[in-house]
């Protein structure tokens, strides 16, 4: 599972989401009525989930499912298990999914869910029971044409398999109710690597716009979970040099390049599934506090919100930042990076590969036909490049940043559909 970070971000996800939206809304002159209509969630559900622990005790966990906007299609968004989950975080991430699905133009709205729990403290049996009880409390608002969850921080394909089974007990077998499933249950080839692949595609496009050659890219990846690991692997395969990676246990740096495959093999073999204890010639340990300042020209924050903030932004050496995580740069840090001429490719665009291939998986489930992985990857690249160019065009048209350009594209598409439906 992706690493769970215990420290609460310096700036909340909701504060970052609000600032990013308002900047774009100002660019297009969106009036107050539309700002209110778009930003307020359609539905918020909070549930208490009791769980009998294997030691005989009874604990209760708080869970959420927030459906932000469904004008463009079923609500879509992950379910995360983290001790930092609260209503504001889930609300912000649900809103971001509305814009992300609109930006890549897949027929979904935005939603998000989560449980306030550290899954590392649960046994496999406890995690399964917690997942099933949570779904039993929210199943009435889920469905292939209503709300389609996916994996997120702290959850994975196995969790999605439990959801398919639990939902199916009450509604009949419905594999399209979630995406990110195991292949044997209707998952899509390429889904596991999809978000990292989208990050890779955007990184290469951004580098091209900056006049940087692939062979000259020195990449640092903060957050070596699923997204960061695949981004590192794929960029390495393209000829870029990955000089630094980090996870919850700390970071590694080698100016001559790290052996990513060796690090992945080591991590997979450990019970703790981290890079803690890894050693290789030339590899130096880097603290969390110093990681953002490592010597690189491409930085990929792929962990949690607010990772690049006013405390560490001035140490960043990269000329290109590709947001693999959701909301990883605070508004103040974003402002400083823009002033320095750093190209920041926002999360709405850069990490949209996952939801794009989720759309492919959902489509395959309805067709009851599995696509070949090469076809999935080719279609993903087409959509990511189309979205990148749309964002770049909007940014150039309004003379704004790529983040503002991405929000402008997304908000315009949501407003268009809301108008067609006759909301105002």
C-alpha positions as CSV (number, residue, x, y, z in Angstrom):
1,X,0.0,0.0,0.0
2,X,1.1,3.6,-0.4
3,X,3.0,5.1,2.5
4,X,0.9,6.7,5.2
5,X,2.3,10.1,6.5
6,X,1.3,10.9,10.0
7,X,2.2,14.7,10.1
8,X,-0.7,17.0,9.2
9,X,0.1,19.3,6.3
10,X,1.0,22.9,7.0
11,X,-1.8,24.2,4.7
12,X,-5.0,22.2,4.5
13,X,-6.1,20.6,1.3
14,X,-9.3,22.6,1.4
15,X,-7.3,25.9,1.7
16,X,-5.2,24.9,-1.3
17,X,-8.2,23.9,-3.4
18,X,-10.0,27.1,-2.6
19,X,-7.1,29.3,-3.6
20,X,-6.5,27.4,-6.8
21,X,-10.1,27.6,-7.8
22,X,-10.5,31.3,-7.0
23,X,-7.4,32.2,-9.1
24,X,-8.9,30.5,-12.2
25,X,-12.4,31.9,-11.5
26,X,-10.9,35.4,-11.5
27,X,-9.2,34.7,-14.8
28,X,-12.5,33.9,-16.6
29,X,-14.6,36.4,-14.6
30,X,-16.9,33.7,-13.1
31,X,-19.6,35.4,-11.0
32,X,-20.5,34.6,-7.4
33,X,-23.5,32.5,-8.3
34,X,-21.5,30.1,-10.4
35,X,-18.7,30.0,-7.9
36,X,-21.1,28.9,-5.2
37,X,-22.9,26.4,-7.4
38,X,-19.8,24.7,-8.6
39,X,-17.9,24.6,-5.3
40,X,-20.6,23.3,-3.0
41,X,-20.8,19.5,-2.8
42,X,-23.9,17.7,-4.0
43,X,-23.9,15.2,-1.1
44,X,-21.8,14.6,2.0
45,X,-22.1,11.3,4.0
46,X,-20.4,10.7,7.3
47,X,-20.6,7.2,8.9
48,X,-19.4,5.6,12.0
49,X,-17.9,2.2,11.3
50,X,-17.6,-0.2,14.3
51,X,-15.0,-3.0,14.1
52,X,-14.3,-6.0,16.4
53,X,-10.6,-6.2,16.6
54,X,-8.8,-9.6,16.8
55,X,-7.7,-8.8,20.3
56,X,-11.4,-8.8,21.4
57,X,-11.8,-5.0,21.7
58,X,-14.3,-2.9,19.8
59,X,-13.2,0.3,18.0
60,X,-15.2,2.8,16.0
61,X,-13.8,4.6,12.9
62,X,-15.2,7.6,11.1
63,X,-15.7,7.3,7.4
64,X,-16.8,9.7,4.7
65,X,-18.0,9.7,1.1
66,X,-18.5,13.1,-0.5
67,X,-20.0,13.6,-3.9
68,X,-19.0,16.9,-5.3
69,X,-20.4,17.3,-8.8
70,X,-22.1,14.8,-11.1
71,X,-23.1,17.1,-14.0
72,X,-20.7,15.4,-16.4
73,X,-21.3,11.8,-15.2
74,X,-21.1,9.4,-12.2
75,X,-19.1,10.7,-9.3
76,X,-15.6,9.4,-9.4
77,X,-12.8,9.3,-6.9
78,X,-10.7,7.2,-4.6
79,X,-11.1,5.8,-1.1
80,X,-8.2,6.5,1.2
81,X,-7.3,5.0,4.6
82,X,-5.3,7.5,6.5
83,X,-5.1,8.9,10.1
84,X,-5.3,12.4,8.5
85,X,-8.7,11.8,6.8
86,X,-11.3,14.4,7.8
87,X,-14.3,16.0,6.1
88,X,-12.3,19.0,4.8
89,X,-9.6,16.8,3.2
90,X,-12.2,14.6,1.5
91,X,-14.3,17.6,0.5
92,X,-11.3,19.2,-1.2
93,X,-10.2,16.1,-3.0
94,X,-13.7,15.4,-4.2
95,X,-13.8,18.9,-5.7
96,X,-10.4,18.3,-7.4
97,X,-11.8,15.2,-9.0
98,X,-14.6,17.2,-10.6
99,X,-12.0,19.4,-12.3
100,X,-9.6,16.6,-13.1
101,X,-12.2,14.4,-14.9
102,X,-13.4,17.5,-16.8
103,X,-9.8,18.4,-17.8
104,X,-9.1,15.0,-19.4
105,X,-12.7,15.0,-20.7
106,X,-13.8,11.6,-19.4
107,X,-17.5,11.2,-18.6
108,X,-17.3,11.4,-14.8
109,X,-17.9,13.9,-12.0
110,X,-16.0,14.2,-8.8
111,X,-16.2,12.4,-5.5
112,X,-13.9,11.1,-2.7
113,X,-14.1,8.8,0.3
114,X,-12.0,7.8,3.2
115,X,-11.8,6.4,6.7
116,X,-9.8,7.9,9.5
117,X,-7.5,4.9,10.2
118,X,-3.9,3.9,9.8
119,X,-4.2,0.6,7.9
120,X,-0.7,-0.4,9.0
121,X,-2.1,-0.9,12.5
122,X,-4.8,-3.4,11.2
123,X,-4.4,-7.1,10.4
124,X,-5.5,-8.2,6.9
125,X,-8.7,-9.6,8.4
126,X,-9.5,-6.4,10.3
127,X,-8.9,-4.3,7.2
128,X,-11.2,-6.5,5.2
129,X,-14.0,-6.2,7.8
130,X,-13.5,-2.5,8.1
131,X,-13.8,-2.1,4.3
132,X,-17.0,-4.3,4.2
133,X,-18.7,-2.4,7.0
134,X,-17.9,0.9,5.5
135,X,-19.3,-0.1,2.1
136,X,-22.4,-1.6,3.8
137,X,-23.1,1.9,5.2
138,X,-22.6,3.9,2.0
139,X,-23.7,1.3,-0.7
140,X,-27.0,3.1,-1.4
141,X,-25.1,6.1,-2.9
142,X,-22.7,4.0,-4.9
143,X,-23.2,2.3,-8.3
144,X,-21.8,1.9,-11.8
145,X,-23.9,4.8,-13.0
146,X,-23.9,6.7,-9.7
147,X,-20.6,6.8,-7.9
148,X,-17.5,4.7,-8.8
149,X,-14.7,4.6,-6.2
150,X,-11.0,3.6,-6.8
151,X,-7.8,3.0,-4.8
152,X,-6.1,5.9,-3.1
153,X,-3.7,6.5,-0.2
154,X,-3.7,3.4,2.0
155,X,-5.9,1.3,-0.3
156,X,-5.2,-1.0,-3.2
157,X,-6.6,-3.5,-5.7
158,X,-7.3,-6.0,-2.9
159,X,-9.5,-3.4,-1.1
160,X,-11.4,-2.8,-4.4
161,X,-12.0,-6.6,-4.7
162,X,-13.6,-6.6,-1.2
163,X,-15.8,-3.7,-2.3
164,X,-16.9,-5.4,-5.5
165,X,-17.9,-8.5,-3.4
166,X,-19.6,-6.5,-0.6
167,X,-21.5,-4.3,-3.1
168,X,-22.4,-7.4,-5.1
169,X,-24.0,-9.1,-2.1
170,X,-26.6,-6.4,-2.0
171,X,-26.9,-5.4,-5.6
172,X,-25.7,-8.4,-7.7
173,X,-22.4,-8.7,-9.3
174,X,-21.4,-5.3,-10.6
175,X,-17.6,-5.1,-11.5
176,X,-18.1,-1.5,-12.8
177,X,-18.9,-0.2,-9.3
178,X,-15.2,0.3,-8.7
179,X,-12.0,0.7,-10.7
180,X,-8.4,-0.3,-9.9
181,X,-9.5,-3.9,-9.3
182,X,-7.4,-7.0,-9.8
183,X,-7.3,-8.2,-13.4
184,X,-9.2,-11.4,-12.4
185,X,-12.1,-9.3,-11.3
186,X,-12.4,-7.1,-14.3
187,X,-9.4,-4.7,-13.7
188,X,-7.7,-3.1,-16.7
189,X,-4.2,-3.9,-18.0
190,X,-2.1,-0.8,-17.3
191,X,-4.2,0.5,-14.4
192,X,-1.5,0.0,-11.8
193,X,1.1,2.1,-13.7
194,X,-1.4,4.6,-15.1
195,X,-1.0,7.5,-12.8
196,X,2.8,7.2,-12.9
197,X,2.7,6.9,-16.7
198,X,0.6,10.1,-16.9
199,X,3.2,11.8,-14.8
200,X,6.0,10.6,-17.1
201,X,4.1,11.8,-20.2
202,X,3.6,15.2,-18.7
203,X,7.2,15.4,-17.5
204,X,8.6,14.7,-20.9
205,X,6.2,17.3,-22.5
206,X,7.2,19.9,-19.9
207,X,10.9,19.2,-20.5
208,X,10.4,19.6,-24.2
209,X,8.7,23.0,-23.7
210,X,11.7,24.0,-21.6
211,X,14.2,22.9,-24.2
212,X,15.5,20.1,-22.0
213,X,16.7,16.8,-23.5
214,X,15.6,13.5,-22.0
215,X,19.2,12.4,-21.4
216,X,19.9,15.6,-19.4
217,X,16.9,15.1,-17.0
218,X,17.9,14.6,-13.4
219,X,14.8,13.5,-11.6
220,X,13.9,13.5,-7.9
221,X,10.8,11.7,-6.7
222,X,9.3,12.6,-3.3
223,X,7.0,9.7,-2.4
224,X,8.0,6.3,-3.6
225,X,4.6,4.7,-3.4
226,X,2.7,3.4,-6.4
227,X,2.7,6.7,-8.3
228,X,6.2,7.8,-7.6
229,X,7.7,4.3,-8.2
230,X,6.1,4.0,-11.6
231,X,7.0,7.5,-12.6
232,X,10.6,6.8,-11.6
233,X,10.7,3.5,-13.5
234,X,9.1,4.8,-16.7
235,X,11.2,8.0,-16.8
236,X,14.3,5.8,-16.2
237,X,13.3,3.6,-19.1
238,X,13.0,6.7,-21.3
239,X,16.6,7.7,-20.6
240,X,16.2,10.1,-17.8
241,X,18.4,9.8,-14.7
242,X,16.6,9.4,-11.4
243,X,19.0,10.8,-8.8
244,X,16.8,10.8,-5.7
245,X,13.7,9.1,-4.2
246,X,12.1,9.2,-0.8
247,X,9.3,7.6,1.2
248,X,8.1,7.6,4.8
249,X,11.4,6.3,6.0
250,X,13.6,9.0,4.4
251,X,15.4,9.6,1.1
252,X,18.2,8.4,-1.1
253,X,20.4,10.5,-3.4
254,X,23.1,9.6,-5.9
255,X,24.2,12.3,-8.4
256,X,25.2,9.6,-10.9
257,X,21.7,8.0,-10.8
258,X,20.0,5.4,-8.6
259,X,19.3,1.9,-9.7
260,X,15.5,2.1,-9.6
261,X,14.9,-1.6,-10.3
262,X,17.2,-2.6,-7.5
263,X,15.5,-0.2,-5.1
264,X,12.0,-1.6,-6.1
265,X,13.2,-5.2,-5.6
266,X,14.6,-4.3,-2.2
267,X,11.4,-2.5,-1.2
268,X,9.1,-5.4,-2.3
269,X,11.1,-7.9,-0.3
270,X,10.8,-6.0,3.0
271,X,8.0,-6.5,5.5
272,X,7.8,-2.7,6.0
273,X,7.7,-2.1,2.2
274,X,9.9,1.0,2.4
275,X,13.4,1.9,1.3
276,X,14.6,2.0,4.9
277,X,17.9,0.1,5.2
278,X,18.7,0.2,1.5
279,X,22.3,0.7,0.6
280,X,24.3,0.8,-2.6
281,X,27.6,2.3,-3.7
282,X,27.2,6.1,-4.1
283,X,23.7,6.2,-2.5
284,X,23.5,8.8,0.3
285,X,20.7,9.1,2.9
286,X,18.7,12.4,2.7
287,X,16.4,13.6,5.4
288,X,12.8,14.6,4.7
289,X,13.6,18.2,5.6
290,X,16.4,18.4,3.0
291,X,14.9,16.3,0.2
292,X,13.2,19.2,-1.8
293,X,16.6,20.8,-2.1
294,X,18.4,17.9,-3.7
295,X,20.4,18.6,-6.9
296,X,17.9,17.9,-9.7
297,X,16.2,19.7,-12.6
298,X,12.9,17.8,-12.4
299,X,11.1,17.3,-9.1
300,X,8.0,15.1,-8.7
301,X,6.1,15.5,-5.4
302,X,4.1,12.2,-5.2
303,X,3.2,11.9,-1.6
304,X,0.6,14.2,0.1
305,X,-0.7,17.7,0.2
306,X,1.4,20.7,1.1
307,X,4.7,18.9,0.6
308,X,6.3,22.0,-1.0
309,X,5.5,24.9,1.2
310,X,6.9,28.2,2.4
311,X,9.5,26.5,4.6
312,X,11.2,24.5,1.9
313,X,10.3,26.2,-1.4
314,X,13.4,28.4,-1.5
315,X,15.6,25.3,-1.5
316,X,14.0,23.8,-4.6
317,X,16.6,23.6,-7.4
318,X,14.3,22.0,-10.1
319,X,13.2,24.0,-13.2
320,X,10.3,21.6,-13.7
321,X,7.9,20.4,-11.1
322,X,5.4,17.7,-12.0
323,X,2.7,17.1,-9.3
324,X,2.2,13.4,-8.9
325,X,0.3,13.9,-5.6
326,X,-2.9,15.9,-5.1
327,X,-2.4,19.5,-3.9
328,X,1.3,19.1,-3.1
329,X,2.2,22.8,-3.5
330,X,0.8,25.5,-1.2
331,X,-0.4,28.7,-2.8
332,X,2.5,30.7,-1.3
333,X,5.0,28.2,-2.5
334,X,3.4,28.2,-5.9
335,X,3.6,32.0,-6.1
336,X,7.3,31.9,-5.3
337,X,8.0,29.2,-7.8
338,X,6.2,31.1,-10.6
339,X,8.2,34.2,-9.8
340,X,11.4,32.3,-10.2
341,X,10.3,30.9,-13.6
342,X,9.8,27.3,-12.5
343,X,7.4,25.4,-14.7
344,X,4.8,23.7,-12.4
345,X,2.6,21.1,-14.1
346,X,-0.5,20.9,-11.8
347,X,-2.0,17.8,-10.3
348,X,-5.2,18.2,-12.3
349,X,-3.2,17.4,-15.4
350,X,-0.1,15.5,-14.3
351,X,-1.7,12.8,-12.1
352,X,-4.9,12.4,-14.3
353,X,-3.5,9.2,-15.8
354,X,-5.1,7.1,-13.1
355,X,-8.7,8.4,-13.6
356,X,-8.2,8.1,-17.4
357,X,-7.4,4.4,-17.2
358,X,-10.2,4.0,-14.6
359,X,-12.5,5.3,-17.3
360,X,-11.1,2.6,-19.7
361,X,-11.6,0.0,-17.0
362,X,-15.2,1.1,-16.4
363,X,-15.8,1.0,-20.1
364,X,-14.3,-2.5,-20.5
365,X,-16.6,-3.7,-17.6
366,X,-19.7,-2.6,-19.5
367,X,-18.4,-4.1,-22.7
368,X,-17.3,-7.3,-21.0
369,X,-14.3,-7.1,-23.2
370,X,-10.7,-6.6,-22.1
371,X,-8.4,-4.3,-24.1
372,X,-4.7,-5.1,-24.7
373,X,-2.3,-3.2,-22.5
374,X,-0.6,-1.6,-25.5
375,X,-4.0,-0.2,-26.6
376,X,-4.6,1.1,-23.0
377,X,-1.3,2.9,-22.9
378,X,-1.6,4.3,-26.4
379,X,-5.1,5.7,-25.6
380,X,-3.8,7.1,-22.3
381,X,-1.0,8.9,-24.1
382,X,-3.4,10.4,-26.6
383,X,-5.7,11.8,-23.9
384,X,-2.9,13.1,-21.7
385,X,-1.2,14.9,-24.6
386,X,-4.5,16.4,-25.7
387,X,-5.1,17.7,-22.2
388,X,-1.6,19.0,-21.9
389,X,-2.0,21.0,-25.1
390,X,-5.4,22.3,-24.1
391,X,-3.9,23.6,-20.8
392,X,-0.9,25.1,-22.5
393,X,-3.1,26.9,-25.0
394,X,-5.4,28.3,-22.3
395,X,-2.4,29.4,-20.2
396,X,-0.9,31.2,-23.2
397,X,-4.2,32.7,-24.2
398,X,-4.7,34.3,-20.8
399,X,-1.0,34.7,-20.0
400,X,-1.3,32.7,-16.8
401,X,0.3,29.7,-15.3
402,X,-0.3,26.1,-16.3
403,X,-2.2,25.6,-13.1
404,X,-4.6,28.4,-13.8
405,X,-4.8,27.2,-17.4
406,X,-5.8,23.7,-16.2
407,X,-8.5,25.1,-13.9
408,X,-9.8,27.4,-16.6
409,X,-10.3,24.4,-19.0
410,X,-11.9,22.3,-16.3
411,X,-14.2,25.0,-14.9
412,X,-15.4,26.1,-18.4
413,X,-16.4,22.5,-19.2
414,X,-18.3,22.0,-15.9
415,X,-20.1,25.3,-16.3
416,X,-21.0,24.5,-19.9
417,X,-22.7,21.2,-18.8
418,X,-24.4,22.8,-15.8
419,X,-25.9,25.4,-18.2
420,X,-27.0,22.7,-20.6
421,X,-28.8,20.9,-17.7
422,X,-30.4,24.2,-16.7
423,X,-29.1,24.6,-13.2
424,X,-29.3,28.4,-13.3
